[in-house]
């Protein structure tokens, strides 16, 4: 088995989200694009909620406070999808539906 060793910590510089994908511009000039299906909370969020993101620290992660979603840049590079259980997501979705 091979282990990936990063020479520098990957940091986000800019983020954009549309109805289908999350796009992250890294500080070193690379770009990442992943489908929103990887992150169900983003997928079920409104365009307005998805637009209200903030970088944590120097950009090691992205947070969407309205959706209680946090995505680490290192995980994005490794191809990690949301690890939230279906049960947890279902509870979150039910809570959202009750508020509306």
Residue frames relative to the residue before (quaternion, step in Angstrom):
aa qw qx qy qz dx dy dz
X 1.0000 0.0000 0.0000 0.0000 0.00 0.00 0.00
X 0.3017 -0.7495 0.5657 0.1651 3.54 -1.00 0.85
X 0.2144 -0.7597 0.6010 0.1251 3.54 -1.11 0.69
X 0.3533 -0.7318 0.5472 0.2007 3.55 -0.86 0.97
X 0.0745 -0.7708 0.6319 0.0312 3.54 -0.89 0.99
X 0.2686 -0.7769 0.5518 0.1411 3.55 -0.68 1.10
X 0.4361 -0.7051 0.4985 0.2532 3.55 -0.96 0.90
X 0.7764 0.0411 -0.0221 0.6285 3.55 1.14 -0.67
X 0.5599 -0.5929 0.4513 0.3624 3.54 -1.17 0.54
X 0.3777 -0.7221 0.5216 0.2525 3.62 -0.75 0.96
X 0.0813 -0.8076 0.5840 -0.0013 3.55 -0.88 1.00
X 0.4023 -0.6991 0.5403 0.2397 3.55 -1.01 0.85
X 0.2032 -0.7690 0.5944 0.1186 3.54 -1.13 0.71
X 0.7935 -0.0085 0.0351 0.6074 3.58 1.12 -0.72
X 0.1463 -0.7816 0.6049 0.0425 3.54 -1.19 0.67
X 0.0704 0.7557 -0.6511 -0.0005 3.53 -1.16 0.64
X 0.1190 -0.7801 0.6139 0.0217 3.52 -1.14 0.77
X 0.0553 -0.7636 0.6401 0.0638 3.54 -0.99 0.83
X 0.7606 -0.3937 0.2473 0.4531 3.60 -1.19 -0.23
X 0.7683 0.3618 -0.1869 0.4938 3.60 1.22 -0.30
X 0.8416 0.1101 -0.0149 0.5286 3.59 1.04 -0.64
X 0.3408 -0.6753 0.6210 0.2054 3.48 -1.41 0.48
X 0.0704 -0.7952 0.6022 0.0033 3.58 -0.80 1.06
X 0.0503 -0.8034 0.5929 -0.0217 3.55 -0.78 1.07
X 0.2187 -0.7386 0.6268 0.1168 3.54 -0.90 1.03
X 0.2730 -0.7755 0.5492 0.1497 3.57 -0.73 1.05
X 0.6397 -0.5533 0.3851 0.3692 3.55 -1.23 0.55
X 0.6950 0.4729 -0.2818 0.4626 3.60 1.12 -0.56
X 0.6629 -0.5424 0.2895 0.4273 3.59 1.28 0.21
X 0.5659 0.5819 -0.4028 0.4229 3.61 1.19 -0.19
X 0.2248 -0.7446 0.6126 0.1409 3.53 -1.34 0.39
X 0.1421 -0.7630 0.6262 0.0741 3.54 -1.13 0.76
X 0.0233 -0.7663 0.6418 0.0164 3.53 -1.09 0.76
X 0.0268 0.7907 -0.6095 0.0515 3.56 -0.82 1.03
X 0.5329 -0.6316 0.4468 0.3427 3.59 -1.10 0.59
X 0.5482 -0.6270 0.4427 0.3324 3.57 -1.07 0.73
X 0.5267 0.6276 -0.4224 0.3877 3.60 1.15 -0.37
X 0.5706 0.5822 -0.3794 0.4376 3.60 1.22 -0.35
X 0.7792 0.2316 -0.0957 0.5745 3.59 1.16 -0.61
X 0.2538 -0.8353 0.4671 0.1401 3.61 0.21 1.26
X 0.6227 0.5334 -0.3696 0.4373 3.62 0.99 -0.62
X 0.6434 0.4899 -0.3246 0.4907 3.58 1.01 -0.72
X 0.6350 0.5483 -0.3217 0.4389 3.56 0.97 -0.87
X 0.7467 0.3872 -0.2108 0.4980 3.59 0.98 -0.84
X 0.5278 0.6255 -0.4166 0.3958 3.60 1.23 -0.03
X 0.5270 -0.5962 0.4902 0.3558 3.54 -1.24 0.34
X 0.6637 -0.4788 0.3800 0.4311 3.57 -1.27 0.29
X 0.6444 0.5255 -0.3183 0.4553 3.57 1.00 -0.81
X 0.6610 0.4964 -0.3058 0.4724 3.60 0.92 -0.87
X 0.6699 0.4975 -0.3003 0.4622 3.59 0.96 -0.83
X 0.6512 0.5229 -0.3190 0.4480 3.59 1.13 -0.55
X 0.6672 0.4830 -0.2984 0.4822 3.61 1.22 -0.37
X 0.2275 0.7616 -0.5617 0.2295 3.55 0.31 1.30
X 0.0844 -0.7685 0.6277 0.0911 3.53 -1.30 0.26
X 0.4443 -0.6650 0.5312 0.2796 3.52 -1.19 0.62
X 0.3028 -0.7278 0.5864 0.1863 3.55 -1.08 0.75
X 0.8214 0.1085 -0.1199 0.5470 3.55 -0.99 0.88
X 0.7776 -0.2712 0.2399 0.5140 3.56 -0.93 -0.93
X 0.7128 -0.4052 0.2490 0.5155 3.58 1.28 0.14
X 0.3502 0.7595 -0.4846 0.2561 3.59 1.20 0.43
X 0.7899 0.0682 -0.0327 0.6085 3.61 1.27 -0.36
X 0.3126 -0.7055 0.6045 0.1981 3.51 -1.37 0.34
X 0.1134 -0.7903 0.6007 0.0403 3.54 -1.02 0.86
X 0.1317 -0.7291 0.6668 0.0803 3.52 -1.17 0.80
X 0.2779 -0.8140 0.4824 0.1655 3.62 0.04 1.26
X 0.6454 0.5395 -0.3286 0.4294 3.62 0.98 -0.81
X 0.7551 0.3656 -0.1830 0.5124 3.58 1.14 -0.66
X 0.3410 -0.7523 0.4835 0.2899 3.58 1.32 -0.09
X 0.4437 0.6700 -0.4551 0.3835 3.56 0.96 0.98
X 0.0211 -0.7726 0.6339 -0.0273 3.55 -1.01 0.95
X 0.0217 -0.8022 0.5960 -0.0277 3.57 -0.75 1.04
X 0.2982 -0.7623 0.5539 0.1526 3.55 -0.73 1.12
X 0.5226 -0.6609 0.4468 0.3008 3.56 -0.98 0.87
X 0.6152 0.5423 -0.3510 0.4519 3.58 0.99 -0.73
X 0.6459 0.5182 -0.3074 0.4689 3.58 1.02 -0.78
X 0.6160 0.5378 -0.3404 0.4641 3.58 1.04 -0.77
X 0.6679 0.5032 -0.2963 0.4615 3.56 0.92 -0.94
X 0.6868 0.4700 -0.2732 0.4825 3.57 1.09 -0.70
X 0.4974 -0.6824 0.4145 0.3394 3.60 1.25 -0.11
X 0.3821 0.7350 -0.4785 0.2913 3.57 1.18 0.53
X 0.2961 -0.7294 0.5954 0.1609 3.53 -0.96 0.97
X 0.7054 -0.3985 0.3407 0.4770 3.55 -1.29 0.02
X 0.2521 -0.7750 0.5621 0.1409 3.55 -0.96 0.86
X 0.3661 0.7383 -0.4891 0.2858 3.59 1.26 0.24
X 0.4639 -0.6779 0.4952 0.2830 3.56 -0.93 0.87
X 0.6172 -0.5491 0.4124 0.3840 3.56 -1.19 0.50
X 0.6238 0.5499 -0.3320 0.4453 3.58 1.04 -0.79
X 0.6616 0.4963 -0.2976 0.4768 3.58 0.94 -0.91
X 0.6597 0.5054 -0.3083 0.4630 3.57 0.92 -0.89
X 0.6427 0.5293 -0.3222 0.4505 3.59 0.94 -0.85
X 0.6341 0.5148 -0.3256 0.4763 3.61 1.03 -0.78
X 0.6456 0.5182 -0.3131 0.4654 3.57 0.96 -0.92
X 0.6669 0.5061 -0.2974 0.4590 3.58 0.90 -0.94
X 0.6417 0.5185 -0.3181 0.4671 3.60 0.98 -0.81
X 0.6338 0.5253 -0.3184 0.4700 3.59 1.00 -0.83
X 0.6420 0.5172 -0.3160 0.4696 3.60 0.99 -0.82
X 0.6660 0.5112 -0.3028 0.4510 3.57 0.90 -0.93
X 0.6443 0.5247 -0.3191 0.4557 3.60 1.03 -0.74
X 0.6432 0.5284 -0.3226 0.4506 3.60 1.09 -0.69
X 0.7100 0.4596 -0.2552 0.4685 3.59 1.08 -0.71
